[in-house]
Amino acid sequence: MKNTIWAVSIVIAALGFPAMAQETSGTVTVTPLKIEGLVSGSRHKIDKAFETKYKVKVPQAFSFIAPRNKLQKVYINEAPGGDAPIKLFFTTQNDQVRSHIQFVPFTIDMAEPEARLKRLQAMVKQ
């Protein structure tokens, strides 16, 4: 009986700790020979704690997963300036920038959904 209680305690303890900076999302299909649809990366929470730590305005909390793989590195710039709370750079293994993403807050006036989509399209074109 002692061994059973100990094993259950280990399982409960393991469930209480988050994975070490790893998150997954998406629909995952697993067969004995392949895995499809799995996204592995680091979760980043942009919230009041982030706002306090980096002294940058966060009008609306959000989170995202920065995907990682063996062919790229991800560099994060918290509070890069302007209205953006965070900017990520995706590089090759030898640090050549492949792409980047910057989150910038914006608002769209209340209107009918079709009118709001047109306003959003105009903002994206800018």
Solvent accessible surface area in square Angstrom, and as a share of the most:
residue,aa,sasa,rsa
1,M,180,0.80
2,K,176,0.75
3,N,121,0.62
4,T,81,0.47
5,I,102,0.52
6,W,169,0.59
7,A,50,0.39
8,V,78,0.45
9,S,56,0.36
10,I,82,0.42
11,V,88,0.50
12,I,114,0.58
13,A,52,0.40
14,A,65,0.51
15,L,141,0.70
16,G,61,0.59
17,F,153,0.64
18,P,113,0.71
19,A,70,0.55
20,M,173,0.77
21,A,72,0.56
22,Q,76,0.34
23,E,59,0.26
24,T,81,0.47
25,S,51,0.33
26,G,63,0.60
27,T,117,0.68
28,V,65,0.38
29,T,69,0.40
30,V,102,0.59
31,T,58,0.34
32,P,138,0.87
33,L,172,0.86
34,K,114,0.48
35,I,102,0.52
36,E,86,0.39
37,G,48,0.46
38,L,86,0.43
39,V,61,0.35
40,S,41,0.26
41,G,0,0.00
42,S,20,0.13
43,R,104,0.38
44,H,35,0.16
45,K,128,0.54
46,I,1,0.00
47,D,37,0.19
48,K,140,0.59
49,A,73,0.57
50,F,21,0.09
51,E,40,0.18
52,T,102,0.59
53,K,143,0.61
54,Y,69,0.26
55,K,177,0.75
56,V,21,0.12
57,K,153,0.65
58,V,8,0.05
59,P,81,0.51
60,Q,134,0.59
61,A,57,0.44
62,F,68,0.28
63,S,53,0.34
64,F,33,0.14
65,I,32,0.16
66,A,3,0.02
67,P,60,0.38
68,R,96,0.35
69,N,85,0.44
70,K,185,0.79
71,L,135,0.67
72,Q,22,0.10
73,K,70,0.29
74,V,35,0.20
75,Y,97,0.37
76,I,62,0.32
77,N,63,0.32
78,E,56,0.25
79,A,40,0.31
80,P,43,0.27
81,G,43,0.41
82,G,78,0.75
83,D,103,0.53
84,A,1,0.01
85,P,3,0.02
86,I,2,0.01
87,K,38,0.16
88,L,1,0.00
89,F,58,0.24
90,F,27,0.11
91,T,4,0.02
92,T,36,0.21
93,Q,93,0.41
94,N,108,0.56
95,D,73,0.38
96,Q,114,0.51
97,V,92,0.53
98,R,142,0.52
99,S,59,0.38
100,H,101,0.45
101,I,79,0.40
102,Q,72,0.32
103,F,54,0.22
104,V,82,0.47
105,P,54,0.34
106,F,114,0.48
107,T,125,0.73
108,I,33,0.17
109,D,106,0.55
110,M,164,0.73
111,A,38,0.29
112,E,129,0.58
113,P,95,0.60
114,E,109,0.49
115,A,36,0.28
116,R,76,0.28
117,L,99,0.49
118,K,125,0.53
119,R,106,0.39
120,L,59,0.30
121,Q,109,0.48
122,A,55,0.42
123,M,72,0.32
124,V,116,0.67
125,K,174,0.74
126,Q,186,0.83
